[in-house]
């Protein structure tokens, strides 16, 4: 019989607030606590979620709360490791925002800690719940596209994100923040974990000009080519320097060419809705709100984690998927630094 799950949220920024609001509006789930170093930010996230949670300024105190069964770790990329190990020691199941970690050693340590503690670990690669990408996956699995030949995948943000929205962008990069989504989506589409097709080589080029000139020491963009064993070639574009005047804070386009068909996704400027007074395209897919409830695919991945816990099932994404993406981003960084391709091994190996 399914039980009510007590949830805690560690990190009360924009995305942590979405986690809190999602848990607060999901049947069978109780939002118990929110932790953030900034008490005002924790209070704001709690207010957005209905004011039902206890607020902490120390996540260790949240982890000591016996009413908390599981946690969302929604901290800056470089801070996932310590919080995840503490959660495992406390016996709490974990949903960790992508990326799992920004080093292979830390990713492996988180997986080992979760396995040793017997707790569930999921990485929040929410594009798997995106209706356009889900439909793409179904079409590919049904054989509609034939053997994949080429994928062009563009996921960019305006410069507002690294310079204003994120206070910690200099401790991360657009590769960790955006490319991690793209990489998981491609690996999932190609069934790479099962060995159906596997990436063999990565070549990345990066530039660091605009953002460092504004005091943010992180690359402006990555252009990446990934070769697969089947002959598939994937091109990724990930930039943090779109102009703030762009009609959306992010840009997502994906074109998939197969031997017998093609699939095209516009996840940002799709025209489903437009506010002409602001010349902007409001969010219609990722995290829109309907009757006060988060309704987009970003919330669906969070709800999936809670649903899996209630049913005693394993979530559709786990720590080893996170490890594979961490290894790929590290290969991108290595390639960009060396100016040469990097040969890949088994991304899921121990």
C-alpha positions in Angstrom: 0.0 0.0 0.0 1.3 3.4 -0.9 2.2 5.7 2.0 2.6 9.4 2.5 6.1 10.6 1.9 7.6 13.4 4.0 9.8 15.6 1.8 12.5 18.1 2.6 14.0 20.6 0.1 17.6 21.7 0.5 18.2 24.9 -1.3 15.4 27.5 -1.7 16.4 29.3 -4.9 14.2 29.4 -8.0 14.4 25.7 -8.7 14.2 24.7 -5.0 11.0 26.7 -4.8 9.6 24.7 -7.7 10.5 21.5 -5.8 8.7 22.8 -2.7 5.6 23.9 -4.6 5.5 20.6 -6.5 5.6 18.5 -3.3 3.1 20.7 -1.6 0.6 20.1 -4.4 1.2 16.3 -5.0 -1.2 13.8 -3.4 0.4 11.4 -1.0 3.3 13.8 -0.4 3.8 16.1 2.5 6.2 19.0 2.3 7.8 18.9 5.8 10.8 21.2 5.7 12.9 23.6 3.6 16.6 24.5 4.3 18.5 27.5 3.1 21.4 29.5 4.5 19.3 32.6 3.9 16.3 32.5 6.2 14.4 35.1 4.1 14.8 32.9 1.0 13.6 29.8 2.8 10.6 31.7 4.1 9.8 33.0 0.6 10.0 29.4 -0.8 7.8 28.2 2.1 5.2 31.0 1.4 5.1 30.1 -2.3 4.4 26.5 -1.2 1.6 27.4 1.1 3.5 28.1 4.3 3.2 24.5 5.5 6.9 23.6 6.0 9.3 24.1 8.8 12.3 26.3 7.7 15.9 25.6 8.7 19.1 27.5 8.0 21.2 24.4 8.4 20.4 21.4 6.2 21.9 19.0 8.8 19.0 20.0 11.1 16.5 19.2 8.3 18.2 15.8 7.8 17.8 15.1 11.5 14.0 15.7 11.3 12.3 12.3 11.6 9.3 13.4 9.6 11.6 13.8 6.5 11.7 10.6 4.5 13.4 12.0 1.4 15.0 15.2 0.2 15.5 17.2 -3.0 19.0 18.6 -3.1 18.8 21.8 -5.1 22.1 23.5 -4.3 24.6 25.0 -6.7 26.3 22.4 -8.8 29.6 22.2 -6.9 27.8 21.7 -3.5 25.9 18.5 -4.2 28.5 16.2 -2.9 28.6 17.1 0.8 24.8 17.4 1.1 24.3 14.1 -0.6 26.7 12.2 1.7 25.0 13.8 4.7 21.6 12.7 3.4 22.8 9.2 2.8 24.2 9.0 6.4 20.8 10.2 7.6 19.0 7.5 5.7 17.1 9.9 3.4 16.2 9.1 -0.2 17.6 11.7 -2.6 16.5 13.6 -5.7 19.6 15.6 -6.8 19.3 18.3 -9.4 21.6 17.8 -12.4 24.5 17.4 -12.5 25.0 14.7 -10.0 28.4 16.1 -9.2 31.2 18.1 -11.0 33.9 15.5 -10.6 34.0 11.8 -11.2 35.3 11.1 -7.7 32.4 12.9 -6.1 29.8 11.3 -8.4 31.1 7.9 -7.5 31.2 8.7 -3.8 27.5 9.8 -3.9 26.5 6.6 -5.6 28.5 4.5 -3.2 27.0 6.3 -0.2 23.5 5.8 -1.4 24.0 2.1 -2.1 25.7 1.6 1.3 22.8 3.3 3.0 20.1 1.5 1.0 18.5 4.8 -0.1 17.0 5.7 -3.5 19.1 8.1 -5.6 17.6 9.9 -8.6 19.1 12.6 -10.7 16.7 15.2 -12.0 17.2 15.0 -15.8 13.7 16.3 -16.4 13.9 16.5 -20.2 12.9 12.8 -20.2 9.4 14.0 -19.1 9.2 16.7 -21.7 6.2 16.0 -24.0 8.2 16.7 -27.3 11.2 14.6 -26.3 8.9 11.8 -25.0 7.2 11.8 -28.3 10.5 11.8 -30.1 11.6 8.8 -28.0 8.4 6.9 -28.9 8.8 7.7 -32.6 12.4 6.5 -32.6 11.6 3.3 -30.6 8.8 2.5 -33.0 11.2 2.6 -35.9 9.7 5.7 -37.6 13.0 7.4 -38.0 15.2 4.5 -38.9 18.8 4.4 -37.9 19.9 7.8 -36.5 22.3 9.7 -38.6 22.7 13.1 -37.2 21.4 15.2 -34.2 21.7 18.9 -33.8 20.7 20.0 -30.3 20.8 23.7 -29.2 20.1 24.7 -25.6 21.2 28.2 -24.7 20.4 30.9 -22.1 20.5 34.6 -22.2 23.4 36.3 -20.4 20.9 37.2 -17.6 21.3 33.7 -16.3 25.0 33.7 -15.5 25.3 37.4 -14.6 22.1 38.0 -12.6 20.0 34.9 -11.9 22.8 32.6 -10.7 25.1 34.0 -8.0 27.3 31.0 -8.4 27.8 30.7 -12.2 31.6 31.3 -11.9 31.8 28.1 -9.9 30.0 26.2 -12.7 29.7 26.5 -16.4 27.1 26.3 -19.2 28.3 22.8 -19.8 27.2 21.7 -16.3 24.1 23.8 -16.3 22.7 23.2 -19.8 24.8 20.6 -21.7 24.1 18.0 -18.9 20.4 18.1 -19.9 21.3 17.6 -23.6 23.7 14.8 -22.9 21.3 12.8 -20.8 18.5 13.3 -23.4 20.7 11.9 -26.2 22.0 9.0 -24.2 18.4 8.1 -23.2 17.1 8.5 -26.8 19.9 6.1 -28.1 19.5 3.6 -25.3 23.2 4.1 -24.7 23.1 2.5 -21.2 22.0 -0.8 -22.6 24.7 -0.7 -25.2 22.4 -0.3 -28.1 24.6 2.6 -29.2 27.5 4.2 -27.4 29.4 7.5 -27.6 33.0 6.9 -28.6 34.6 10.3 -29.0 34.0 13.9 -27.9 35.4 17.1 -29.4 34.6 20.5 -27.8 35.5 24.0 -28.5 34.9 26.7 -25.9 35.4 30.5 -25.7 35.7 32.7 -22.7 35.4 36.4 -23.7 32.1 38.1 -22.8 31.4 36.6 -19.4 35.0 37.0 -18.1 34.9 40.7 -19.2 31.8 41.1 -16.9 33.6 39.5 -14.0 32.1 36.0 -14.4 35.0 33.6 -14.8 33.3 30.9 -16.8 33.1 30.0 -20.6 30.7 31.8 -22.8 29.8 28.7 -24.8 30.7 25.2 -25.9 30.4 23.7 -29.4 30.6 19.9 -29.1 30.7 17.0 -31.5 30.0 13.5 -30.2 30.6 10.5 -32.3 28.8 7.2 -31.6 29.7 3.6 -32.4 26.9 3.4 -34.9 28.2 6.3 -36.9 25.7 8.8 -35.4 27.1 12.3 -35.0 25.6 14.6 -32.4 26.3 18.4 -32.4 25.6 20.3 -29.2 25.5 24.1 -28.8 25.4 25.4 -25.3 25.8 29.1 -24.7 25.3 31.5 -21.8 25.5 34.7 -23.9 22.3 35.2 -25.8 21.2 38.9 -25.5 18.9 39.8 -22.7 16.5 41.2 -25.4 15.9 37.7 -26.7 12.2 36.7 -26.7 12.8 33.9 -24.1 15.3 33.5 -21.3 16.3 30.1 -22.9 16.4 28.7 -26.4 15.9 25.0 -27.2 15.9 23.4 -30.6 16.6 19.8 -31.5 16.7 18.3 -35.0 17.0 14.6 -35.4 17.7 13.1 -38.8 17.3 9.3 -39.3 17.6 7.1 -42.3 13.9 7.1 -43.0 12.5 10.1 -41.1 13.3 13.3 -39.2 12.0 14.9 -36.0 12.1 18.6 -35.1 11.6 20.1 -31.7 11.2 23.8 -30.8 10.9 23.9 -27.0 11.2 27.7 -26.6 9.9 29.8 -29.5 7.2 27.3 -30.5 4.5 29.9 -30.7 2.0 28.2 -28.4 1.6 31.5 -26.7 3.0 35.0 -27.0 2.6 38.2 -24.9 3.0 40.9 -27.5 3.2 43.8 -24.9 6.5 42.3 -23.7 7.5 40.6 -26.9 8.2 37.4 -24.9 7.2 33.8 -25.2 5.9 32.7 -21.8 6.8 29.2 -20.5 4.3 26.8 -21.8 6.1 23.5 -21.1 8.8 23.5 -18.4 7.1 25.0 -15.3 3.9 26.8 -16.0 1.3 27.1 -13.2 -2.3 26.0 -13.7 -4.8 26.8 -10.9 -2.0 27.4 -8.5 -0.3 24.0 -9.2 3.0 23.5 -11.1 2.0 21.7 -14.2 5.0 21.4 -16.5 7.4 18.5 -17.2 9.9 19.9 -14.7 7.4 19.1 -12.0 6.5 15.8 -13.5 10.0 14.5 -13.0 9.9 15.6 -9.3 6.5 14.0 -8.9 7.9 10.8 -10.4 10.5 10.6 -7.7 7.9 10.9 -5.0 5.6 8.4 -6.8 8.4 5.9 -7.1 9.1 6.1 -3.3 5.4 5.7 -2.5 5.1 2.6 -4.7 8.4 1.1 -3.5 9.8 1.2 -7.1 13.0 2.4 -8.6 12.9 5.8 -10.4 13.5 5.9 -14.2 16.8 7.8 -13.7 19.5 6.8 -11.2 22.9 7.8 -10.0 24.7 5.9 -12.8 22.9 8.0 -15.4 24.3 11.0 -13.5 27.8 9.5 -13.5 27.7 9.0 -17.3 26.8 12.6 -17.8 29.4 13.9 -15.4 32.0 11.9 -17.3 30.8 13.4 -20.6 31.0 17.0 -19.3 34.5 16.3 -18.0 35.4 15.0 -21.4 34.0 18.2 -23.0 36.1 20.3 -20.6 39.2 18.2 -21.3 38.8 18.4 -25.1 38.2 22.2 -25.0 41.3 22.6 -22.9 43.5 20.4 -25.0 42.1 21.4 -28.4 41.7 17.7 -29.4 39.1 15.0 -29.3 38.8 12.8 -26.2 38.2 9.0 -26.6 35.5 7.7 -24.3 35.3 4.5 -22.3 32.3 2.9 -20.7 30.4 5.8 -19.2 28.5 3.6 -16.7 31.4 1.4 -15.5 32.3 1.2 -11.8 
